[in-house]
Amino acid sequence: QVQLVQSGADVKKPGASVKVSCKASGYTFTNNDINWVRQATGQGLEWMGWMNPNTGKTAYAKKFQGRVTMSRNTSISTAYMELSSLRSEDTAVYYCARGVSGTYSDYFDHWGQGTLVTVSS
Amino acid sequence: DIQMTQSPSSLSASVGDRVTITCRASQSISTYLNWYQQKPGKAPKLLVYAASTLQSGVPSRFSGSGSGTDFTLTVSSLQPEDFATYYCQQSYSVLWTFGQGTKVEIK
């Protein structure tokens, strides 16, 4: 079965960077995009961007351009999301999600369990 | 960016009620609209994709409709396990966006 397993919770100081991993199993890693979505406590879902694991091509939400980098290691079926210049407002649960390209829509059919990133001095 | 606006932001309903949530896009998105359900402390779960296609395993009491800019998610008879927050999401543009969410609470 498809599984996305993310790295554990992390605490960072303001100005630092964080790198979250997402290990895929149960399907061919390079066949589906990996998206990243975050959710601050008590807030809604915020799409951050996607990466094509086959080509490495990425697209980032304007809010995160210049601060986020999505990458992958195909040999271990793992995607990464690195966010730099962290500030307190970046405290959130970060999810990876598998993208599916359908005929009439693209969507996320499987999600990781989430990784809590806390930014605090 | 395409903005997605859900209404209402929250609602109270009873078990057995029919519930409808709406989602409006700031421009036409054809049927590139998906619905997710999220329970506290859990990752979101896909309910409906392409505006009206039910994801495998999702109960038939859930249905989606709409195209262009206006969409609805309907729960025909609310069950105890349906109390959650629901999000719409567009995938029409390269940069995807979610609605702000609708919290369905027990009356």
Chai-1 contact restraints between the chains, C-beta under 6 A:
chainA,res_idxA,chainB,res_idxB,connection_type,confidence,min_distance_angstrom,max_distance_angstrom,comment,restraint_id
A,G44,B,Q100,contact,1.0,0.0,6.0,A-B,restraint_1
A,G44,B,G101,contact,1.0,0.0,6.0,A-B,restraint_2
A,L45,B,Y87,contact,1.0,0.0,6.0,A-B,restraint_3
A,L45,B,F98,contact,1.0,0.0,6.0,A-B,restraint_4
A,W47,B,W96,contact,1.0,0.0,6.0,A-B,restraint_5
A,A59,B,V94,contact,1.0,0.0,6.0,A-B,restraint_6
A,A61,B,L95,contact,1.0,0.0,6.0,A-B,restraint_7
A,Y95,B,A43,contact,1.0,0.0,6.0,A-B,restraint_8
A,G102,B,A50,contact,1.0,0.0,6.0,A-B,restraint_9
A,Y104,B,T31,contact,1.0,0.0,6.0,A-B,restraint_10
A,Y104,B,A50,contact,1.0,0.0,6.0,A-B,restraint_11
A,S105,B,T31,contact,1.0,0.0,6.0,A-B,restraint_12
A,S105,B,Y32,contact,1.0,0.0,6.0,A-B,restraint_13
A,S105,B,Y49,contact,1.0,0.0,6.0,A-B,restraint_14
A,S105,B,A50,contact,1.0,0.0,6.0,A-B,restraint_15
A,S105,B,S91,contact,1.0,0.0,6.0,A-B,restraint_16
A,D106,B,S91,contact,1.0,0.0,6.0,A-B,restraint_17
A,Y107,B,N34,contact,1.0,0.0,6.0,A-B,restraint_18
A,Y107,B,Y49,contact,1.0,0.0,6.0,A-B,restraint_19
A,D109,B,L46,contact,1.0,0.0,6.0,A-B,restraint_20
A,W111,B,A43,contact,1.0,0.0,6.0,A-B,restraint_21
A,G114,B,A43,contact,1.0,0.0,6.0,A-B,restraint_22
